[in-house]
Amino acid sequence: MEVATDDGVGSVQPGEVVTIHVDGVSYRFGAIAAYTVATIPDGEYADCGGELPMLSYALLRIPADATFPTLTRPDGAPMALYSGCGG
């Protein structure tokens, strides 16, 4: 997936965590998943706009001088809900 930052557009692979800067602010960006959704003709979501790229990520604002060896999702944290068509 591609991420627009102050330093230009960067590529981040699912599972990778990087520090990015947007409008002078530092963030930890964790790419979780990226994929394309296909619809089944006349299926439940056939009228939702067709095939769309989907993206799942975590974004954490951090102080400019912060250093983190890892960014770990807390055990038992709920997954975000899908809020698209029919969700």
PDB file of N, CA, C and O in Angstrom, chain B, residues numbered from 101:
ATOM      1  N   MET B 101       0.841  -1.166   0.000  1.00  0.00           N
ATOM      2  CA  MET B 101       0.000   0.000   0.000  1.00  0.00           C
ATOM      3  C   MET B 101       0.885   1.227   0.000  1.00  0.00           C
ATOM      4  O   MET B 101       2.026   1.174   0.458  1.00  0.00           O
ATOM      5  N   GLU B 102       0.370   2.323  -0.507  1.00  0.00           N
ATOM      6  CA  GLU B 102       1.130   3.562  -0.569  1.00  0.00           C
ATOM      7  C   GLU B 102       0.578   4.572   0.430  1.00  0.00           C
ATOM      8  O   GLU B 102      -0.632   4.675   0.629  1.00  0.00           O
ATOM      9  N   VAL B 103       1.495   5.320   1.059  1.00  0.00           N
ATOM     10  CA  VAL B 103       1.129   6.295   2.079  1.00  0.00           C
ATOM     11  C   VAL B 103       1.765   7.635   1.717  1.00  0.00           C
ATOM     12  O   VAL B 103       2.978   7.716   1.522  1.00  0.00           O
ATOM     13  N   ALA B 104       0.953   8.681   1.626  1.00  0.00           N
ATOM     14  CA  ALA B 104       1.459  10.021   1.332  1.00  0.00           C
ATOM     15  C   ALA B 104       1.978  10.657   2.616  1.00  0.00           C
ATOM     16  O   ALA B 104       1.251  10.733   3.607  1.00  0.00           O
ATOM     17  N   THR B 105       3.227  11.113   2.608  1.00  0.00           N
ATOM     18  CA  THR B 105       3.852  11.720   3.780  1.00  0.00           C
ATOM     19  C   THR B 105       4.510  13.044   3.388  1.00  0.00           C
ATOM     20  O   THR B 105       4.504  13.429   2.218  1.00  0.00           O
ATOM     21  N   ASP B 106       5.069  13.725   4.368  1.00  0.00           N
ATOM     22  CA  ASP B 106       5.808  14.959   4.088  1.00  0.00           C
ATOM     23  C   ASP B 106       7.023  14.693   3.207  1.00  0.00           C
ATOM     24  O   ASP B 106       7.494  15.592   2.510  1.00  0.00           O
ATOM     25  N   ASP B 107       7.528  13.474   3.233  1.00  0.00           N
ATOM     26  CA  ASP B 107       8.717  13.105   2.465  1.00  0.00           C
ATOM     27  C   ASP B 107       8.378  12.489   1.113  1.00  0.00           C
ATOM     28  O   ASP B 107       9.266  11.990   0.422  1.00  0.00           O
ATOM     29  N   GLY B 108       7.104  12.518   0.728  1.00  0.00           N
ATOM     30  CA  GLY B 108       6.669  11.917  -0.528  1.00  0.00           C
ATOM     31  C   GLY B 108       5.821  10.688  -0.247  1.00  0.00           C
ATOM     32  O   GLY B 108       5.427  10.436   0.892  1.00  0.00           O
ATOM     33  N   VAL B 109       5.548   9.934  -1.288  1.00  0.00           N
ATOM     34  CA  VAL B 109       4.735   8.726  -1.157  1.00  0.00           C
ATOM     35  C   VAL B 109       5.651   7.553  -0.859  1.00  0.00           C
ATOM     36  O   VAL B 109       6.625   7.311  -1.572  1.00  0.00           O
ATOM     37  N   GLY B 110       5.324   6.821   0.213  1.00  0.00           N
ATOM     38  CA  GLY B 110       6.107   5.651   0.598  1.00  0.00           C
ATOM     39  C   GLY B 110       5.283   4.389   0.476  1.00  0.00           C
ATOM     40  O   GLY B 110       4.055   4.431   0.546  1.00  0.00           O
ATOM     41  N   SER B 111       5.950   3.279   0.296  1.00  0.00           N
ATOM     42  CA  SER B 111       5.287   1.985   0.187  1.00  0.00           C
ATOM     43  C   SER B 111       5.464   1.225   1.492  1.00  0.00           C
ATOM     44  O   SER B 111       6.572   1.134   2.020  1.00  0.00           O
ATOM     45  N   VAL B 112       4.366   0.677   2.011  1.00  0.00           N
ATOM     46  CA  VAL B 112       4.386  -0.085   3.260  1.00  0.00           C
ATOM     47  C   VAL B 112       3.703  -1.426   2.999  1.00  0.00           C
ATOM     48  O   VAL B 112       2.605  -1.466   2.443  1.00  0.00           O
ATOM     49  N   GLN B 113       4.342  -2.512   3.396  1.00  0.00           N
ATOM     50  CA  GLN B 113       3.800  -3.851   3.195  1.00  0.00           C
ATOM     51  C   GLN B 113       2.973  -4.274   4.414  1.00  0.00           C
ATOM     52  O   GLN B 113       3.286  -3.874   5.535  1.00  0.00           O
ATOM     53  N   PRO B 114       1.911  -5.086   4.206  1.00  0.00           N
ATOM     54  CA  PRO B 114       1.155  -5.598   5.357  1.00  0.00           C
ATOM     55  C   PRO B 114       2.073  -6.282   6.363  1.00  0.00           C
ATOM     56  O   PRO B 114       2.921  -7.095   5.997  1.00  0.00           O
ATOM     57  N   GLY B 115       1.891  -5.942   7.629  1.00  0.00           N
ATOM     58  CA  GLY B 115       2.734  -6.466   8.697  1.00  0.00           C
ATOM     59  C   GLY B 115       3.878  -5.543   9.055  1.00  0.00           C
ATOM     60  O   GLY B 115       4.534  -5.742  10.077  1.00  0.00           O
ATOM     61  N   GLU B 116       4.131  -4.542   8.240  1.00  0.00           N
ATOM     62  CA  GLU B 116       5.236  -3.603   8.470  1.00  0.00           C
ATOM     63  C   GLU B 116       4.742  -2.393   9.263  1.00  0.00           C
ATOM     64  O   GLU B 116       3.612  -1.942   9.076  1.00  0.00           O
ATOM     65  N   VAL B 117       5.594  -1.868  10.152  1.00  0.00           N
ATOM     66  CA  VAL B 117       5.297  -0.664  10.930  1.00  0.00           C
ATOM     67  C   VAL B 117       6.417   0.334  10.670  1.00  0.00           C
ATOM     68  O   VAL B 117       7.595   0.005  10.815  1.00  0.00           O
ATOM     69  N   VAL B 118       6.047   1.561  10.283  1.00  0.00           N
ATOM     70  CA  VAL B 118       7.027   2.595   9.980  1.00  0.00           C
ATOM     71  C   VAL B 118       6.642   3.896  10.683  1.00  0.00           C
ATOM     72  O   VAL B 118       5.489   4.087  11.068  1.00  0.00           O
ATOM     73  N   THR B 119       7.617   4.780  10.845  1.00  0.00           N
ATOM     74  CA  THR B 119       7.343   6.124  11.337  1.00  0.00           C
ATOM     75  C   THR B 119       7.184   7.022  10.124  1.00  0.00           C
ATOM     76  O   THR B 119       8.036   7.029   9.235  1.00  0.00           O
ATOM     77  N   ILE B 120       6.088   7.785  10.084  1.00  0.00           N
ATOM     78  CA  ILE B 120       5.845   8.726   8.992  1.00  0.00           C
ATOM     79  C   ILE B 120       5.618  10.109   9.575  1.00  0.00           C
ATOM     80  O   ILE B 120       5.355  10.260  10.768  1.00  0.00           O
ATOM     81  N   HIS B 121       5.723  11.118   8.718  1.00  0.00           N
ATOM     82  CA  HIS B 121       5.480  12.504   9.123  1.00  0.00           C
ATOM     83  C   HIS B 121       4.466  13.105   8.158  1.00  0.00           C
ATOM     84  O   HIS B 121       4.666  13.087   6.944  1.00  0.00           O
ATOM     85  N   VAL B 122       3.372  13.641   8.709  1.00  0.00           N
ATOM     86  CA  VAL B 122       2.327  14.271   7.921  1.00  0.00           C
ATOM     87  C   VAL B 122       2.052  15.643   8.523  1.00  0.00           C
ATOM     88  O   VAL B 122       1.710  15.746   9.701  1.00  0.00           O
ATOM     89  N   ASP B 123       2.197  16.681   7.733  1.00  0.00           N
ATOM     90  CA  ASP B 123       2.039  18.065   8.194  1.00  0.00           C
ATOM     91  C   ASP B 123       2.918  18.345   9.404  1.00  0.00           C
ATOM     92  O   ASP B 123       2.505  19.050  10.325  1.00  0.00           O
ATOM     93  N   GLY B 124       4.135  17.794   9.406  1.00  0.00           N
ATOM     94  CA  GLY B 124       5.094  18.025  10.480  1.00  0.00           C
ATOM     95  C   GLY B 124       4.861  17.217  11.741  1.00  0.00           C
ATOM     96  O   GLY B 124       5.611  17.366  12.706  1.00  0.00           O
ATOM     97  N   VAL B 125       3.851  16.371  11.767  1.00  0.00           N
ATOM     98  CA  VAL B 125       3.516  15.564  12.938  1.00  0.00           C
ATOM     99  C   VAL B 125       3.986  14.129  12.694  1.00  0.00           C
ATOM    100  O   VAL B 125       3.819  13.597  11.596  1.00  0.00           O
ATOM    101  N   SER B 126       4.576  13.504  13.721  1.00  0.00           N
ATOM    102  CA  SER B 126       5.076  12.134  13.605  1.00  0.00           C
ATOM    103  C   SER B 126       4.000  11.124  13.986  1.00  0.00           C
ATOM    104  O   SER B 126       3.259  11.321  14.950  1.00  0.00           O
ATOM    105  N   TYR B 127       3.924  10.040  13.215  1.00  0.00           N
ATOM    106  CA  TYR B 127       2.984   8.952  13.456  1.00  0.00           C
ATOM    107  C   TYR B 127       3.696   7.619  13.268  1.00  0.00           C
ATOM    108  O   TYR B 127       4.642   7.512  12.489  1.00  0.00           O
ATOM    109  N   ARG B 128       3.228   6.601  13.994  1.00  0.00           N
ATOM    110  CA  ARG B 128       3.604   5.214  13.707  1.00  0.00           C
ATOM    111  C   ARG B 128       2.457   4.667  12.879  1.00  0.00           C
ATOM    112  O   ARG B 128       1.297   4.731  13.286  1.00  0.00           O
ATOM    113  N   PHE B 129       2.788   4.129  11.716  1.00  0.00           N
ATOM    114  CA  PHE B 129       1.805   3.610  10.777  1.00  0.00           C
ATOM    115  C   PHE B 129       2.024   2.112  10.647  1.00  0.00           C
ATOM    116  O   PHE B 129       3.089   1.670  10.216  1.00  0.00           O
ATOM    117  N   GLY B 130       1.025   1.338  11.016  1.00  0.00           N
ATOM    118  CA  GLY B 130       1.116  -0.109  10.903  1.00  0.00           C
ATOM    119  C   GLY B 130       0.169  -0.606   9.836  1.00  0.00           C
ATOM    120  O   GLY B 130      -1.046  -0.456   9.962  1.00  0.00           O
ATOM    121  N   ALA B 131       0.713  -1.199   8.782  1.00  0.00           N
ATOM    122  CA  ALA B 131      -0.102  -1.754   7.706  1.00  0.00           C
ATOM    123  C   ALA B 131      -0.572  -3.137   8.139  1.00  0.00           C
ATOM    124  O   ALA B 131       0.250  -4.013   8.405  1.00  0.00           O
ATOM    125  N   ILE B 132      -1.876  -3.342   8.211  1.00  0.00           N
ATOM    126  CA  ILE B 132      -2.433  -4.612   8.662  1.00  0.00           C
ATOM    127  C   ILE B 132      -2.804  -5.486   7.473  1.00  0.00           C
ATOM    128  O   ILE B 132      -2.393  -6.645   7.411  1.00  0.00           O
ATOM    129  N   ALA B 133      -3.573  -4.954   6.531  1.00  0.00           N
ATOM    130  CA  ALA B 133      -3.982  -5.740   5.361  1.00  0.00           C
ATOM    131  C   ALA B 133      -4.408  -4.806   4.243  1.00  0.00           C
ATOM    132  O   ALA B 133      -4.849  -3.683   4.486  1.00  0.00           O
ATOM    133  N   ALA B 134      -4.269  -5.285   3.013  1.00  0.00           N
ATOM    134  CA  ALA B 134      -4.744  -4.566   1.837  1.00  0.00           C
ATOM    135  C   ALA B 134      -5.192  -5.610   0.823  1.00  0.00           C
ATOM    136  O   ALA B 134      -4.460  -6.555   0.532  1.00  0.00           O
ATOM    137  N   TYR B 135      -6.394  -5.438   0.289  1.00  0.00           N
ATOM    138  CA  TYR B 135      -6.916  -6.418  -0.653  1.00  0.00           C
ATOM    139  C   TYR B 135      -8.047  -5.799  -1.469  1.00  0.00           C
ATOM    140  O   TYR B 135      -8.514  -4.700  -1.171  1.00  0.00           O
ATOM    141  N   THR B 136      -8.475  -6.514  -2.494  1.00  0.00           N
ATOM    142  CA  THR B 136      -9.586  -6.088  -3.332  1.00  0.00           C
ATOM    143  C   THR B 136     -10.787  -6.965  -3.025  1.00  0.00           C
ATOM    144  O   THR B 136     -10.664  -8.183  -2.896  1.00  0.00           O
ATOM    145  N   VAL B 137     -11.947  -6.336  -2.909  1.00  0.00           N
ATOM    146  CA  VAL B 137     -13.176  -7.055  -2.630  1.00  0.00           C
ATOM    147  C   VAL B 137     -13.903  -7.284  -3.948  1.00  0.00           C
ATOM    148  O   VAL B 137     -14.093  -6.353  -4.729  1.00  0.00           O
ATOM    149  N   ALA B 138     -14.304  -8.512  -4.189  1.00  0.00           N
ATOM    150  CA  ALA B 138     -15.072  -8.832  -5.393  1.00  0.00           C
ATOM    151  C   ALA B 138     -16.514  -9.106  -5.001  1.00  0.00           C
ATOM    152  O   ALA B 138     -16.780  -9.683  -3.947  1.00  0.00           O
ATOM    153  N   THR B 139     -17.433  -8.696  -5.846  1.00  0.00           N
ATOM    154  CA  THR B 139     -18.852  -8.945  -5.576  1.00  0.00           C
ATOM    155  C   THR B 139     -19.345 -10.092  -6.451  1.00  0.00           C
ATOM    156  O   THR B 139     -18.809 -10.344  -7.531  1.00  0.00           O
ATOM    157  N   ILE B 140     -20.351 -10.766  -5.977  1.00  0.00           N
ATOM    158  CA  ILE B 140     -20.998 -11.846  -6.721  1.00  0.00           C
ATOM    159  C   ILE B 140     -22.194 -11.237  -7.441  1.00  0.00           C
ATOM    160  O   ILE B 140     -23.049 -10.632  -6.795  1.00  0.00           O
ATOM    161  N   PRO B 141     -22.280 -11.382  -8.785  1.00  0.00           N
ATOM    162  CA  PRO B 141     -23.429 -10.814  -9.494  1.00  0.00           C
ATOM    163  C   PRO B 141     -24.745 -11.260  -8.852  1.00  0.00           C
ATOM    164  O   PRO B 141     -24.933 -12.442  -8.566  1.00  0.00           O
ATOM    165  N   ASP B 142     -25.639 -10.320  -8.632  1.00  0.00           N
ATOM    166  CA  ASP B 142     -26.940 -10.555  -7.991  1.00  0.00           C
ATOM    167  C   ASP B 142     -26.806 -11.051  -6.555  1.00  0.00           C
ATOM    168  O   ASP B 142     -27.777 -11.539  -5.978  1.00  0.00           O
ATOM    169  N   GLY B 143     -25.612 -10.930  -5.970  1.00  0.00           N
ATOM    170  CA  GLY B 143     -25.392 -11.354  -4.590  1.00  0.00           C
ATOM    171  C   GLY B 143     -25.831 -10.286  -3.604  1.00  0.00           C
ATOM    172  O   GLY B 143     -26.376  -9.253  -3.992  1.00  0.00           O
ATOM    173  N   GLU B 144     -25.590 -10.542  -2.331  1.00  0.00           N
ATOM    174  CA  GLU B 144     -26.055  -9.665  -1.255  1.00  0.00           C
ATOM    175  C   GLU B 144     -25.565  -8.223  -1.405  1.00  0.00           C
ATOM    176  O   GLU B 144     -26.310  -7.288  -1.112  1.00  0.00           O
ATOM    177  N   TYR B 145     -24.309  -8.032  -1.863  1.00  0.00           N
ATOM    178  CA  TYR B 145     -23.748  -6.687  -1.957  1.00  0.00           C
ATOM    179  C   TYR B 145     -23.516  -6.246  -3.399  1.00  0.00           C
ATOM    180  O   TYR B 145     -22.671  -5.385  -3.643  1.00  0.00           O
ATOM    181  N   ALA B 146     -24.241  -6.810  -4.355  1.00  0.00           N
ATOM    182  CA  ALA B 146     -24.035  -6.516  -5.776  1.00  0.00           C
ATOM    183  C   ALA B 146     -24.265  -5.044  -6.110  1.00  0.00           C
ATOM    184  O   ALA B 146     -23.682  -4.537  -7.068  1.00  0.00           O
ATOM    185  N   ASP B 147     -25.094  -4.354  -5.347  1.00  0.00           N
ATOM    186  CA  ASP B 147     -25.394  -2.949  -5.639  1.00  0.00           C
ATOM    187  C   ASP B 147     -24.541  -1.978  -4.828  1.00  0.00           C
ATOM    188  O   ASP B 147     -24.886  -0.802  -4.717  1.00  0.00           O
ATOM    189  N   CYS B 148     -23.436  -2.451  -4.262  1.00  0.00           N
ATOM    190  CA  CYS B 148     -22.601  -1.613  -3.393  1.00  0.00           C
ATOM    191  C   CYS B 148     -21.476  -0.898  -4.129  1.00  0.00           C
ATOM    192  O   CYS B 148     -20.623  -0.295  -3.478  1.00  0.00           O
ATOM    193  N   GLY B 149     -21.438  -0.940  -5.438  1.00  0.00           N
ATOM    194  CA  GLY B 149     -20.415  -0.182  -6.147  1.00  0.00           C
ATOM    195  C   GLY B 149     -19.346  -1.030  -6.785  1.00  0.00           C
ATOM    196  O   GLY B 149     -18.383  -0.478  -7.319  1.00  0.00           O
ATOM    197  N   GLY B 150     -19.462  -2.334  -6.761  1.00  0.00           N
ATOM    198  CA  GLY B 150     -18.489  -3.185  -7.437  1.00  0.00           C
ATOM    199  C   GLY B 150     -17.262  -3.464  -6.601  1.00  0.00           C
ATOM    200  O   GLY B 150     -17.292  -3.384  -5.373  1.00  0.00           O
ATOM    201  N   GLU B 151     -16.173  -3.797  -7.291  1.00  0.00           N
ATOM    202  CA  GLU B 151     -14.941  -4.166  -6.605  1.00  0.00           C
ATOM    203  C   GLU B 151     -14.211  -2.917  -6.129  1.00  0.00           C
ATOM    204  O   GLU B 151     -14.013  -1.973  -6.893  1.00  0.00           O
ATOM    205  N   LEU B 152     -13.817  -2.919  -4.870  1.00  0.00           N
ATOM    206  CA  LEU B 152     -13.115  -1.788  -4.279  1.00  0.00           C
ATOM    207  C   LEU B 152     -11.884  -2.270  -3.527  1.00  0.00           C
ATOM    208  O   LEU B 152     -11.910  -3.346  -2.930  1.00  0.00           O
ATOM    209  N   PRO B 153     -10.804  -1.490  -3.545  1.00  0.00           N
ATOM    210  CA  PRO B 153      -9.664  -1.858  -2.709  1.00  0.00           C
ATOM    211  C   PRO B 153     -10.008  -1.604  -1.241  1.00  0.00           C
ATOM    212  O   PRO B 153     -10.655  -0.608  -0.915  1.00  0.00           O
ATOM    213  N   MET B 154      -9.583  -2.485  -0.378  1.00  0.00           N
ATOM    214  CA  MET B 154      -9.822  -2.348   1.056  1.00  0.00           C
ATOM    215  C   MET B 154      -8.476  -2.198   1.751  1.00  0.00           C
ATOM    216  O   MET B 154      -7.470  -2.743   1.295  1.00  0.00           O
ATOM    217  N   LEU B 155      -8.460  -1.465   2.844  1.00  0.00           N
ATOM    218  CA  LEU B 155      -7.229  -1.191   3.573  1.00  0.00           C
ATOM    219  C   LEU B 155      -7.503  -1.237   5.062  1.00  0.00           C
ATOM    220  O   LEU B 155      -8.497  -0.686   5.536  1.00  0.00           O
ATOM    221  N   SER B 156      -6.633  -1.885   5.790  1.00  0.00           N
ATOM    222  CA  SER B 156      -6.730  -1.927   7.243  1.00  0.00           C
ATOM    223  C   SER B 156      -5.376  -1.493   7.799  1.00  0.00           C
ATOM    224  O   SER B 156      -4.339  -2.035   7.416  1.00  0.00           O
ATOM    225  N   TYR B 157      -5.389  -0.513   8.704  1.00  0.00           N
ATOM    226  CA  TYR B 157      -4.132  -0.003   9.250  1.00  0.00           C
ATOM    227  C   TYR B 157      -4.350   0.545  10.655  1.00  0.00           C
ATOM    228  O   TYR B 157      -5.481   0.780  11.081  1.00  0.00           O
ATOM    229  N   ALA B 158      -3.240   0.743  11.366  1.00  0.00           N
ATOM    230  CA  ALA B 158      -3.263   1.404  12.668  1.00  0.00           C
ATOM    231  C   ALA B 158      -2.387   2.641  12.562  1.00  0.00           C
ATOM    232  O   ALA B 158      -1.302   2.590  11.983  1.00  0.00           O
ATOM    233  N   LEU B 159      -2.853   3.752  13.118  1.00  0.00           N
ATOM    234  CA  LEU B 159      -2.120   5.007  13.067  1.00  0.00           C
ATOM    235  C   LEU B 159      -2.064   5.575  14.476  1.00  0.00           C
ATOM    236  O   LEU B 159      -3.098   5.762  15.117  1.00  0.00           O
ATOM    237  N   LEU B 160      -0.863   5.849  14.953  1.00  0.00           N
ATOM    238  CA  LEU B 160      -0.657   6.317  16.320  1.00  0.00           C
ATOM    239  C   LEU B 160       0.195   7.576  16.292  1.00  0.00           C
ATOM    240  O   LEU B 160       1.342   7.536  15.847  1.00  0.00           O
ATOM    241  N   ARG B 161      -0.360   8.710  16.769  1.00  0.00           N
ATOM    242  CA  ARG B 161       0.401   9.964  16.827  1.00  0.00           C
ATOM    243  C   ARG B 161       1.417   9.853  17.959  1.00  0.00           C
ATOM    244  O   ARG B 161       1.090   9.406  19.058  1.00  0.00           O
ATOM    245  N   ILE B 162       2.645  10.264  17.680  1.00  0.00           N
ATOM    246  CA  ILE B 162       3.706  10.151  18.684  1.00  0.00           C
ATOM    247  C   ILE B 162       4.471  11.469  18.809  1.00  0.00           C
ATOM    248  O   ILE B 162       4.513  12.254  17.862  1.00  0.00           O
ATOM    249  N   PRO B 163       5.078  11.713  19.980  1.00  0.00           N
ATOM    250  CA  PRO B 163       5.942  12.885  20.121  1.00  0.00           C
ATOM    251  C   PRO B 163       7.131  12.758  19.165  1.00  0.00           C
ATOM    252  O   PRO B 163       7.602  11.653  18.900  1.00  0.00           O
ATOM    253  N   ALA B 164       7.611  13.889  18.652  1.00  0.00           N
ATOM    254  CA  ALA B 164       8.688  13.875  17.659  1.00  0.00           C
ATOM    255  C   ALA B 164       9.947  13.172  18.167  1.00  0.00           C
ATOM    256  O   ALA B 164      10.673  12.570  17.375  1.00  0.00           O
ATOM    257  N   ASP B 165      10.217  13.237  19.462  1.00  0.00           N
ATOM    258  CA  ASP B 165      11.459  12.649  19.994  1.00  0.00           C
ATOM    259  C   ASP B 165      11.266  11.231  20.540  1.00  0.00           C
ATOM    260  O   ASP B 165      12.186  10.678  21.143  1.00  0.00           O
ATOM    261  N   ALA B 166      10.096  10.640  20.340  1.00  0.00           N
ATOM    262  CA  ALA B 166       9.806   9.307  20.870  1.00  0.00           C
ATOM    263  C   ALA B 166      10.533   8.234  20.059  1.00  0.00           C
ATOM    264  O   ALA B 166      10.718   8.367  18.849  1.00  0.00           O
ATOM    265  N   THR B 167      10.935   7.176  20.745  1.00  0.00           N
ATOM    266  CA  THR B 167      11.507   6.008  20.073  1.00  0.00           C
ATOM    267  C   THR B 167      10.778   4.775  20.587  1.00  0.00           C
ATOM    268  O   THR B 167      10.541   4.647  21.788  1.00  0.00           O
ATOM    269  N   PHE B 168      10.427   3.881  19.693  1.00  0.00           N
ATOM    270  CA  PHE B 168       9.711   2.664  20.039  1.00  0.00           C
ATOM    271  C   PHE B 168      10.353   1.493  19.316  1.00  0.00           C
ATOM    272  O   PHE B 168      10.479   1.523  18.092  1.00  0.00           O
ATOM    273  N   PRO B 169      10.757   0.475  20.036  1.00  0.00           N
ATOM    274  CA  PRO B 169      11.314  -0.686  19.348  1.00  0.00           C
ATOM    275  C   PRO B 169      10.225  -1.469  18.596  1.00  0.00           C
ATOM    276  O   PRO B 169      10.500  -2.059  17.552  1.00  0.00           O
ATOM    277  N   THR B 170       8.995  -1.475  19.123  1.00  0.00           N
ATOM    278  CA  THR B 170       7.892  -2.180  18.465  1.00  0.00           C
ATOM    279  C   THR B 170       6.580  -1.460  18.745  1.00  0.00           C
ATOM    280  O   THR B 170       6.478  -0.669  19.682  1.00  0.00           O
ATOM    281  N   LEU B 171       5.588  -1.742  17.928  1.00  0.00           N
ATOM    282  CA  LEU B 171       4.223  -1.285  18.152  1.00  0.00           C
ATOM    283  C   LEU B 171       3.392  -2.548  18.243  1.00  0.00           C
ATOM    284  O   LEU B 171       3.255  -3.274  17.259  1.00  0.00           O
ATOM    285  N   THR B 172       2.832  -2.820  19.424  1.00  0.00           N
ATOM    286  CA  THR B 172       2.136  -4.082  19.666  1.00  0.00           C
ATOM    287  C   THR B 172       0.671  -3.825  19.969  1.00  0.00           C
ATOM    288  O   THR B 172       0.335  -2.962  20.780  1.00  0.00           O
ATOM    289  N   ARG B 173      -0.194  -4.578  19.315  1.00  0.00           N
ATOM    290  CA  ARG B 173      -1.626  -4.491  19.586  1.00  0.00           C
ATOM    291  C   ARG B 173      -1.902  -5.180  20.917  1.00  0.00           C
ATOM    292  O   ARG B 173      -1.460  -6.311  21.116  1.00  0.00           O
ATOM    293  N   PRO B 174      -2.623  -4.530  21.839  1.00  0.00           N
ATOM    294  CA  PRO B 174      -2.917  -5.144  23.140  1.00  0.00           C
ATOM    295  C   PRO B 174      -3.706  -6.442  22.988  1.00  0.00           C
ATOM    296  O   PRO B 174      -4.596  -6.533  22.142  1.00  0.00           O
ATOM    297  N   ASP B 175      -3.387  -7.435  23.797  1.00  0.00           N
ATOM    298  CA  ASP B 175      -4.134  -8.691  23.781  1.00  0.00           C
ATOM    299  C   ASP B 175      -5.600  -8.415  24.085  1.00  0.00           C
ATOM    300  O   ASP B 175      -5.919  -7.654  24.998  1.00  0.00           O
ATOM    301  N   GLY B 176      -6.485  -9.035  23.320  1.00  0.00           N
ATOM    302  CA  GLY B 176      -7.915  -8.908  23.552  1.00  0.00           C
ATOM    303  C   GLY B 176      -8.533  -7.640  23.004  1.00  0.00           C
ATOM    304  O   GLY B 176      -9.729  -7.418  23.198  1.00  0.00           O
ATOM    305  N   ALA B 177      -7.762  -6.795  22.321  1.00  0.00           N
ATOM    306  CA  ALA B 177      -8.347  -5.574  21.758  1.00  0.00           C
ATOM    307  C   ALA B 177      -9.295  -5.955  20.620  1.00  0.00           C
ATOM    308  O   ALA B 177      -8.944  -6.781  19.778  1.00  0.00           O
ATOM    309  N   PRO B 178     -10.493  -5.361  20.586  1.00  0.00           N
ATOM    310  CA  PRO B 178     -11.455  -5.716  19.544  1.00  0.00           C
ATOM    311  C   PRO B 178     -11.006  -5.186  18.174  1.00  0.00           C
ATOM    312  O   PRO B 178     -10.337  -4.157  18.087  1.00  0.00           O
ATOM    313  N   MET B 179     -11.375  -5.888  17.132  1.00  0.00           N
ATOM    314  CA  MET B 179     -11.092  -5.452  15.773  1.00  0.00           C
ATOM    315  C   MET B 179     -12.096  -4.364  15.408  1.00  0.00           C
ATOM    316  O   MET B 179     -13.218  -4.342  15.916  1.00  0.00           O
ATOM    317  N   ALA B 180     -11.675  -3.456  14.516  1.00  0.00           N
ATOM    318  CA  ALA B 180     -12.580  -2.431  14.036  1.00  0.00           C
ATOM    319  C   ALA B 180     -13.694  -3.072  13.232  1.00  0.00           C
ATOM    320  O   ALA B 180     -13.498  -4.105  12.592  1.00  0.00           O
ATOM    321  N   LEU B 181     -14.852  -2.459  13.268  1.00  0.00           N
ATOM    322  CA  LEU B 181     -15.989  -2.990  12.517  1.00  0.00           C
ATOM    323  C   LEU B 181     -15.980  -2.465  11.098  1.00  0.00           C
ATOM    324  O   LEU B 181     -15.583  -1.325  10.856  1.00  0.00           O
ATOM    325  N   TYR B 182     -16.413  -3.282  10.167  1.00  0.00           N
ATOM    326  CA  TYR B 182     -16.561  -2.879   8.788  1.00  0.00           C
ATOM    327  C   TYR B 182     -17.818  -2.022   8.686  1.00  0.00           C
ATOM    328  O   TYR B 182     -18.900  -2.459   9.080  1.00  0.00           O
ATOM    329  N   SER B 183     -17.686  -0.812   8.161  1.00  0.00           N
ATOM    330  CA  SER B 183     -18.847   0.076   8.116  1.00  0.00           C
ATOM    331  C   SER B 183     -19.272   0.398   6.697  1.00  0.00           C
ATOM    332  O   SER B 183     -19.951   1.400   6.470  1.00  0.00           O
ATOM    333  N   GLY B 184     -18.888  -0.429   5.740  1.00  0.00           N
ATOM    334  CA  GLY B 184     -19.247  -0.181   4.347  1.00  0.00           C
ATOM    335  C   GLY B 184     -20.664  -0.600   4.043  1.00  0.00           C
ATOM    336  O   GLY B 184     -21.480  -0.797   4.944  1.00  0.00           O
ATOM    337  N   CYS B 185     -20.944  -0.733   2.777  1.00  0.00           N
ATOM    338  CA  CYS B 185     -22.282  -1.082   2.307  1.00  0.00           C
ATOM    339  C   CYS B 185     -22.755  -2.387   2.946  1.00  0.00           C
ATOM    340  O   CYS B 185     -22.097  -3.419   2.813  1.00  0.00           O
ATOM    341  N   GLY B 186     -23.874  -2.344   3.626  1.00  0.00           N
ATOM    342  CA  GLY B 186     -24.439  -3.529   4.245  1.00  0.00           C
ATOM    343  C   GLY B 186     -23.791  -3.913   5.566  1.00  0.00           C
ATOM    344  O   GLY B 186     -24.200  -4.893   6.189  1.00  0.00           O
ATOM    345  N   GLY B 187     -22.773  -3.148   6.011  1.00  0.00           N
ATOM    346  CA  GLY B 187     -22.045  -3.505   7.233  1.00  0.00           C
ATOM    347  C   GLY B 187     -22.636  -2.922   8.474  1.00  0.00           C
ATOM    348  O   GLY B 187     -22.118  -3.147   9.568  1.00  0.00           O
TER     349      GLY B 187
END
